[in-house]
Amino acid sequence: MPRLLLLLPAAGYAKQDFIAAAARLNIELVVCADYCHKLAPSWGLPPLMSVSFDQPEAAVPQVLRALTQPVDAVLAADDHGVALAARLREALGLPGNAPAAVVTLTDKLRFRQLQQTIGLPHPAFAATNDGDVNAAAAPGFPLVVKARRLNASRGVIRADDIDQLARALKQVQRIQARAQRDADALGLLVEAFIPGVEVALDGVLELGLLRVLALFDKPDPLDGPVFEETLFITPSRLAAATQGEFAAAVQRACVAAGVREGVVHAEARINAAGVWLLEIAPRGIGGLCGRMLAATLGMGTAEIVLRHAVGLPLPEPKNDVAAGVMMIPIPAAGIFHGVNGLETARAVPHITGIEITAQPGQLVAPPPDGAGYLGFIFSRAATPGEAEAALRAAHAALALRIQPLIEP
């Protein structure tokens, strides 16, 4: 039986998906929790220990001391643990991507520098860590200010003039400072806004060759001032040549970064000038979105990640089905109290499931401050258009109960 060390966040969507997939595949999991080991018993697994994922220098020796038996692989369930997982694989002599390669993909500034070096299309960009608005404006308006290592649209704001830019720099710096210990040293990325439609890709790298698992359309415009994702629909309705160009760019960037193995999730903008990679993450699609791949691949992202890690066969995409997911957007910051209309939404044709992940009494906020969603709606249909229409109809049937926050 393969034995796998899995790094799980204290709070996250896909923990149970990984645990269930491991049970199906007869993989023994050893769990390392981020910060709060008290949460581990609810996972149904004994934790190895709790460590700080964002302090790998301290966490690596802690984990190595606690491991009493060898493991065959080390994986992280989401972005929070990918850097630590790479360090642990290196320390244990296990195959996988080097820590420096992982950092190149997960740091937005380093990724832009990589694109510049290898000649891939990229926006004009600048790094700033001193709040100099004039220097930050150098790439030319409209601009997008980004925290360097955050995900889920957190800390990403568009600015169309110098006043908006000044406000965005301060706001993103505050968001980054709350989320990361080394925020002062990191600084921010400022880049020219790229117009166009946005798409995404999930694939798996094997010896540097990319195998595309799914290519997703994002039908809702993402033009700012914030960039909250909502819909993912697969298969993509892009022209085959454009899909091929996207996949080729992802493979080229990954190999140049030194990432040659494992599941990756890439985002891009498409316009008349071609394919513009936004970012690539060394993990599968986030949240519970990976569950929709059960319709097109016969299994979700968690199982695909585990299969690749222990050398089991991977699925082939089906060509006769479409699937989609909506990450239920948060309309305003406040206290979440619940959702009405679930029965009506679940009865919409082609809807296969709705899961509300926010808990009553939970504080919620949209991007750029928030990093979560209220829940997920899933669809399966014969065509991408039908899958998309079902998601929109189900969402329209929901009435969200959010108590607005009272400004001081």
URNORQUI-V665762 format. One line per field, one symbol per residue. phi: phi as a letter, one per 20 degrees, with the letter a starting at -180 (. if undefined). A space follows every 10 residues. Layout:
phi = ???
//
This chain:
phi = .fccededff caedgfffff ffffemdedd ddeemdffff gffmcfffad cefecffefg fffffefecf ceaccdfbgg dfffgfffgf femefqffgf fffgeeefff ffffgffene gbffbbdbcc mffffffgfn ffccecffce clmfmccecd bffffgffgf ffffffffec fegfffmcdc bffdfpedcb bdbceclnde dfeacdedff fcdnfdcefc dcccffeffg fffffgffff fffffffnec cofccdcbdd bfepddfeac deaegemegf fffffdcnae ggffffgffd nefdfdfedd bdbbbdeffe fafrdfdqcd nfffffefgm edrcceefdg nffcbfgeee cccfrcddcb bfcgffffff ffffffeede dceffeff
//
